[in-house]
Amino acid sequence: MTKIVSRSNDKMGEHLVFECTREHPTNVSYPRYRFTRYENIPSSEPLLEQFCGPILMGDQKLFLTVRYTAFIELKNARVKVMKAPADDKQ
């Protein structure tokens, strides 16, 4: 069962946090996913920004947080290509 935990806005855009739980949740941590819909990208889909939650490593339960960074392609970007300096081998 997935439910929305929080929804907020700031200068970056709209942030949505979802949590995957059971129908009858217990007192344990459940995985959470944070998505961001960026303001500067018109009609953009939300991008996964963070995952946090418990994972199993053998017999151990660990809490993992993974953050993602989005790189946005700029239209009409100018790139100057330069040659690498020649090696002076004597």
C-alpha contacts under 8 A as a table, 3 or more apart, distances in Angstrom:
res1	aa1	res2	aa2	distance
1	M	20	C	5.63
1	M	21	T	5.30
1	M	22	R	5.62
1	M	23	E	6.15
2	T	18	F	6.58
2	T	19	E	5.63
2	T	20	C	4.45
2	T	21	T	6.17
3	K	18	F	5.55
3	K	19	E	5.52
3	K	20	C	6.62
3	K	21	T	7.66
4	I	7	R	7.65
4	I	16	L	7.23
4	I	17	V	5.89
4	I	18	F	4.39
4	I	19	E	6.37
5	V	16	L	7.77
5	V	17	V	5.43
5	V	18	F	5.43
5	V	19	E	6.41
6	S	15	H	7.94
6	S	16	L	5.96
6	S	17	V	5.22
6	S	18	F	7.35
7	R	14	E	7.25
7	R	15	H	5.64
7	R	16	L	4.71
7	R	17	V	6.50
8	S	14	E	5.80
8	S	15	H	5.20
8	S	16	L	6.79
9	N	12	M	7.65
9	N	13	G	5.58
9	N	14	E	4.43
9	N	15	H	6.04
10	D	13	G	5.46
10	D	14	E	6.68
11	K	39	E	7.50
12	M	38	Y	5.75
12	M	39	E	6.05
12	M	40	N	7.83
13	G	36	T	6.52
13	G	37	R	5.55
13	G	38	Y	4.39
13	G	39	E	4.53
13	G	40	N	7.84
14	E	36	T	5.55
14	E	37	R	5.12
14	E	38	Y	6.56
14	E	39	E	7.36
15	H	34	R	6.87
15	H	35	F	5.72
15	H	36	T	4.53
15	H	37	R	6.56
16	L	34	R	5.63
16	L	35	F	5.16
16	L	36	T	6.35
17	V	32	R	6.69
17	V	33	Y	5.60
17	V	34	R	4.39
17	V	35	F	6.40
18	F	32	R	5.51
18	F	33	Y	5.22
18	F	34	R	6.48
19	E	30	Y	6.51
19	E	31	P	5.74
19	E	32	R	4.37
19	E	33	Y	6.45
20	C	30	Y	6.04
20	C	31	P	5.64
20	C	32	R	6.52
21	T	24	H	7.98
21	T	25	P	6.13
21	T	30	Y	5.88
21	T	31	P	7.66
22	R	25	P	5.00
25	P	28	V	7.91
29	S	53	G	6.59
29	S	54	P	6.72
30	Y	53	G	5.77
30	Y	54	P	6.79
31	P	51	F	7.21
31	P	52	C	5.74
31	P	53	G	4.08
31	P	54	P	6.53
32	R	51	F	5.77
32	R	52	C	5.36
32	R	53	G	6.14
33	Y	48	L	7.20
33	Y	49	E	7.69
33	Y	50	Q	5.80
33	Y	51	F	4.71
33	Y	52	C	6.73
34	R	48	L	6.08
34	R	49	E	5.51
34	R	50	Q	4.99
34	R	51	F	6.47
35	F	46	P	5.57
35	F	47	L	5.23
35	F	48	L	4.47
35	F	49	E	5.27
35	F	50	Q	7.09
36	T	46	P	4.99
36	T	47	L	5.34
36	T	48	L	6.63
36	T	49	E	6.42
37	R	44	S	6.42
37	R	45	E	6.13
37	R	46	P	4.13
37	R	47	L	6.34
38	Y	41	I	5.73
38	Y	44	S	7.04
38	Y	46	P	7.33
39	E	42	P	6.91
41	I	44	S	5.62
47	L	70	A	7.87
48	L	51	F	7.96
48	L	68	Y	7.07
49	E	67	R	5.81
49	E	68	Y	4.91
49	E	69	T	6.66
49	E	70	A	7.85
50	Q	65	T	7.23
50	Q	66	V	5.60
50	Q	67	R	4.34
50	Q	68	Y	5.89
51	F	64	L	7.85
51	F	65	T	5.71
51	F	66	V	5.20
51	F	67	R	6.53
52	C	63	F	7.21
52	C	64	L	5.44
52	C	65	T	4.17
52	C	66	V	6.28
53	G	63	F	5.42
53	G	64	L	5.50
53	G	65	T	6.67
54	P	61	K	6.33
54	P	62	L	5.45
54	P	63	F	4.31
54	P	64	L	6.03
55	I	61	K	5.68
55	I	62	L	5.33
55	I	63	F	6.18
55	I	64	L	6.73
56	L	59	D	6.81
56	L	60	Q	5.74
56	L	61	K	4.61
56	L	62	L	6.21
57	M	60	Q	5.22
57	M	61	K	6.22
57	M	62	L	7.02
74	L	77	A	5.67
